[in-house]
Amino acid sequence: MVEENLPEGLAVLAFPEAHRKRLRTSDACENVNGQTKKRTRVVGLFPSETSLLRLVTGVLIEIS
């Protein structure tokens, strides 16, 4: 089983070293999730799904 999946597991080595470091860590994902949670906790209860999506979209645009 491991031998069958070895090429997929080593595919990350084809990327440049700077990209490999970003793929290896989950810091970027944790940062996005933390910022989103921080903003949504302030509001608490959203009146509709649309308002939640509007806030999260704004947070994601600000981060990028």
C-alpha positions as CSV (number, residue, x, y, z in Angstrom):
1,M,0.0,0.0,0.0
2,V,2.7,2.5,0.9
3,E,4.7,1.6,-2.2
4,E,1.6,2.4,-4.4
5,N,1.2,5.9,-2.9
6,L,4.9,6.8,-2.7
7,P,4.9,8.9,-5.9
8,E,1.9,11.0,-4.6
9,G,3.6,11.4,-1.3
10,L,6.9,12.7,-2.9
11,A,5.1,15.0,-5.4
12,V,5.7,17.9,-3.0
13,L,9.5,17.6,-3.7
14,A,8.9,18.8,-7.3
15,F,8.0,22.3,-6.0
16,P,10.6,25.0,-5.2
17,E,11.9,25.0,-1.6
18,A,10.0,28.1,-0.6
19,H,6.7,26.6,-1.7
20,R,7.5,23.3,0.1
21,K,7.8,25.1,3.5
22,R,4.4,26.7,3.0
23,L,2.9,23.4,2.1
24,R,4.5,21.7,5.1
25,T,3.1,24.1,7.7
26,S,-0.5,25.0,8.4
27,D,0.2,28.5,9.8
28,A,-1.6,30.3,6.9
29,C,-4.8,28.2,7.4
30,E,-4.7,28.7,11.2
31,N,-4.3,32.5,10.7
32,V,-7.3,32.7,8.4
33,N,-9.4,30.6,10.8
34,G,-8.3,32.6,13.8
35,Q,-9.2,35.9,12.1
36,T,-12.6,34.6,11.0
37,K,-13.4,33.3,14.5
38,K,-12.3,36.6,16.1
39,R,-14.7,38.6,13.9
40,T,-17.6,36.3,14.1
41,R,-17.4,36.0,17.9
42,V,-17.9,39.7,18.3
43,V,-21.2,39.5,16.4
44,G,-22.4,36.3,18.1
45,L,-25.7,35.6,16.4
46,F,-26.2,36.5,12.8
47,P,-29.7,37.4,11.5
48,S,-29.2,35.5,8.3
49,E,-26.8,33.4,6.4
50,T,-26.2,36.2,4.0
51,S,-25.0,38.5,6.7
52,L,-22.6,35.8,7.9
53,L,-21.2,35.3,4.4
54,R,-20.9,39.1,3.9
55,L,-18.7,39.4,7.1
56,V,-16.6,36.3,6.3
57,T,-16.0,37.5,2.7
58,G,-14.9,40.9,4.0
59,V,-12.5,39.3,6.4
60,L,-11.0,37.1,3.7
61,I,-10.6,40.1,1.4
62,E,-8.9,42.0,4.1
63,I,-6.5,39.2,4.8
64,S,-5.6,38.7,1.1
